[in-house]
């Protein structure tokens, strides 16, 4: 199941597809577009924008380094089981929940400026993502999204759960819970997903992020 949402960062709209997003975003790069006999990309009307490499928001590396220090090494210990090669290629700060059980079975899929971390839970699953990809809105199609405080927190009900998004360090992060049973209390209201958001603050930086932040590889 995939759910597409849009958020604004500094006057731009961020578009991300969750639950399978990593693969969707990777496949919408221009290099993966279908091509004609001459090798030129052939893009159907209405989806041309999906194959244009979108602009990116600026990461607040000073704030991210502060978050890394406040994490006190928790991010590294929680992310010890993640594929290190995937972590090292991420050019954005990764956020992990301070929950050893969730982190223990987590899997990461990274694409340089976008990542998704998934983990199974009893009767469902959770996912955490971060991206700097932005898509400017046409002037004749304004979109206003009300946020909560500085981090622009929003929560939405999905077909099978709850999805929360927020902005931190100039990066759009999402936290999602999906439940197999519609009556699962974790997905009936937003209490559980908000609890996850509250503890998703352990910062992890791989080689690419550390280099961008001036910390060295």
Secondary structure, DSSP 4 states (H G I P E B T S, - for coil): --EEEEEEETTEEEEEEESSHHHHHHHTSGGGS-B-TTS-B---TT-GGGGS--EEPPP-HHHHHHHHHHHTTHHHHHTTTS-HHHHHT--S-EEEES-HHHHHT-EEEE-SSEEEEEEEETTEEEEEEEE-EEBPPPTTS------STTTT-EEEE-SSEEEEEEEETTEEEEEEEEESSTT-HHHHSSHHHHHHHHHEEEEE--HHHHHHTTS--
